Amino acid sequence: MRDKKPRIIDVVRKPQKCPVCGERVVDIIYGTGDMTELEFLLEYRQDGIMGGDNIPRRPPIWACACGCRRFRKVNADGTDAPVKPKLLKNVRKKPMTLINITTKLGSEAFQRVGKDAIRHYYVKIETELGEKETFSINAVTETDAKEEVRNLVFSGRYGLRGEECVKIDVEEVRSDI
């Protein structure tokens, strides 16, 4: 049976959840070419729906995370509100510390012994291209954390262009809970 509700819903402000499916609402990013949502997530470390390269005349600026509905901003009287669509070239990367990564050894130790077996580290790196980043790592030892970061940088999945760490500084984060 076909859904009778419109695909684009006019709203006065950004909804917290989609009224149809209940999923969170995220920004639509225009100027993305063939980039997928997963590539965007790994590169920029935030959620978004890819809007492609063409910006419509009355663009929706938010979308349901599952993609079932899009939302266009309007004034209270129903007229189109002036909006600036979010363009990929203006999107800034969120810090890597927002992603908490657990090493394989850390995961195994947590399952066997519990939370006392792993430590939390901030690992600051610099690549051969001069890129600097800080990773948030749960690991058994500093060596385990360093090895995990080396593998992450070499894989190139987190928006870094370099493939090798030329400098690594590890700082254990103590929690007094």
N, C-alpha and C positions, 0 to 999 in steps of 0.2 A: 504494500500500500504506500502510495506517495505521500511525503510529508507536505502538508499544505502551508506551513509557516515559511515566510521569506528566508532566504539564505543570508541576506544582509539585514541586520536589525539596527534601526536608528536609536541612539542613546544620548543622554545629556552628559553622562560621565562614564568612565571606564567601569564596567561591572567587575565584581570580584570573582564571580563564577558564572558559567554559561547557564541561562535559564532553561535550556533544553536538556543538556546532559549532566550539568553540575561540575564539569571540568573547570580548571583555572583559565583565566583569560590572559593572553600574552600579546606582545606587540607584533605587528606585521612589519617586516623589514623589506624595503624595496631596493632595487639595484643589485640584486643578488645573483643574477644570471642563472646558472644551473646548480647552484649550491643547494645542498639538502639541509634539513633541520639538524641532522646528526653532525654534519660537517660544521655548521654554524655553532652548535653547542660546544664542540671540541675546540674550535678556533677562538670563539669569543666568550665561552664559559657562561652563557646565559640562554634562556629559552626565547624562542621566537618562531614565527611562521614566515616562510619565505614568500615574498610577494612578487618575485620576478623582476624584470627590468622595466616593464611598462606600468606607469602610474595612471590609474583611471582618473577621469575628470572629478568625480566625487568619491575619493578613495576611502575604503574602510581602513581604520588604523589599528584595530585590535581584532583578535580572533580567538576562538575557543581552542584550547591546546589540542583537541582531537580533530579540529578542522570542520566541525559540523556547522558552525555559524561564524559570521564576521560582523563587526560592529562599526558603524559610521557615527561620528560625533555630530550632533545637531544642537541648535539653541533650544531653549525651553519652548519657544513658539513653533518649533518644527522646521525652521529654516536651517540651511546648511551653516555649520559653524566653520570659521576659518581654521584650518589645520595645516600642520607641516608634517607630511609623512616621514617616517623614520627611514633614513637612507643608510645603506651598509657603510658607505665611506665615512659616516659620522658616528658609527657605533664604536665605543671604546671597550676594550677587553676588561673583564672583571678579573680580580687577582686570583691566582691559583690557590691561595690559602682558603678560598671558599670551598674547594674540593678536598675532602679528607680521604687520602689514599692509604690503604692498608696493604702491606707486603704479603706475599704468600706465606713466608715464615711467621709473620705476625698473626695472620689468620689461623694458621694451624696451632700456634701456641695459645691463642685465645680460646680455641675450641677444647684444647687439652687441659689447660691450667686455669684459664679465666683472664680477667682484665689485668691482673697483677703481672702477667707474663710479658706484656707489651708496653712500650714507651711511645710517647708522642714527641715528634721532632719537627722543627722548621728547618728545611734544608734550602739554603740560599746558593744559587748557582749562577755562573756566567758561562755562556757558550763561546765557541770560537768566533762567532760573529758579533760579540759584544752584548748580546741580549742578557738581561738579568731577570731572574724570577725567583720566587720563594714558594716552595712546595710544602704542604702539610702532610706529613707521613706518620703512620702508625707502624712501628717496626719492633723487632726484638732487640737489635743493637744499632749503634750508629753506622756500622759497616753495612748492615742490611738496608738501612735507609738510603745510604749513598748509592748502593748498587741498584736499588729500585729507581732512584732519580736518574741515574745514568741510562737505564733501560727506557724510561719514559722520554727523556730528551732524544735518545737515538731513534725512537719510534716516530717522532715528529707529530704526534697526535694532539698536542696541546698548544698549538699556535706558535711554536718556536721554529725558526728556520734552521738554526744550527743543529748539528748532530752530535756534538761532543762537548762535554763539560770541561772547561779549562780551569775552573775554580769552583770548589765546593766547600761551604761552611755549614756545619751542623750544630744546631742549638736544641737541647732537650727542653721541652716545655713541661714544667712541673705543675701538676694540679694538686691543690691542697683541699681536697674534697673530704 
